[in-house]
Amino acid sequence: MAATLDELERRLAALEVEVARLRERFELPPGGQPENAWEEMARRSRESQPALTTAWKKMLQDLGIPEVEPVGAEKLQEMMLAEGIRPEDNILSSEIIKMRERSRQ
């Protein structure tokens, strides 16, 4: 389908507006250096971390997921062996494969 000149002009104008909007959004403040922009992002990230942590803990609590201390990979393997899970059974991989096969049906 061939575009008319009016259609192309309208699309070009919309594109120019969008590019100008993006430039405005990502433009550094006058005299700002890229390092300052990274420093500002890092500062905002540090400031928002407590609220993020609080929201994360609340979500876990709402879902009934208990807060536990993480264990390392070796300790986890020991715990799995103690529960009778044998690595050679590949139980996790097998279940993932079964789930994929069921979802394709």
N, C-alpha and C positions, 0 to 999 in steps of 0.2 A: 504494500500500500504506500503510495507516494505521499509524502507530507507536503502540505501547501506552504507557501512562504509565510503566511500569517501564523500557521501552526509552529513553524520553526522559530519565528521571532518570539512567540509566546513562550516556547520551551527554553530558548536561550535567556530570556529575561528572568524566568523562574530560576534557572541555573545560576545566573549571576547573583541573584538575591541570596540564594543558598550559600554560595561561596563567600559572599560578604559576611553573612551571619557566622559562618564557621571561622573566618579570619578574626572576627571580633571576639568570638568565644575563646580562641586559643592564643590571642595576641598577648604578649608580655606587657606589663605596665611600662610607661615611659621610663627609660633609663634602666629597666630591669635586665638582668642577665639570666641566661638559662639556669645557672646554679641557683639563683634566687627562686626561680620557679620550683625547682626540686626541693629546696629547703622549705618553701611554703607548703608543698604537698606533704612533706614529711611531718611538718608541724601540725597540719590539720589531721593527719593520720594519727599522730600521738594523742591529740586532743580528743578524737572520736573513739579511741580504743576502749576507755572505760564503759561508755554507753553500749558499744558493740559487745563487750564481754558480758555485761549485765543482760542484754537481750538474748544472747546465746544461752546463758545459764537458765533464764526464764523459759526459753523454748524447750530445752532439755527437760526441765521440771514439768512443764505442761504436757510433754509427751510421755512422762513417766520413766525417763531414762536416768538412772542414778549417776551421780558424779563419782567417778572412781579414778584412782591413780593409774596412769598408763604403765604397762609392763613392756620390757624390751622383747626383741624377737626371740632370743634364746630362752628367756623365761616362758614366753608364750608356747614355744615348742615343747618345753618340759611339761607345761600344764596340759597340753593336748595329748602328749604321750601318756601322762598319768590318767587321763580320761579314756584311754583306749583307742585314740585316733591314730591310725598308722599312716605315716607319710606316703607309703607306697600305694595306698588306696586312692589317693588323689580325690578325696571326697568333695572338696570345694570345687575343683575344676569340673568334676563329673556333674555336680548339681548345676553349675553355670551352663554347661553344654545342654543338659536336659531342659533347662528353662528356655534357652534360645530355640531349641527344636520345637518346644510347645508353642512358643510365640509365633513361629513361622507357619504353624498349621492353621 
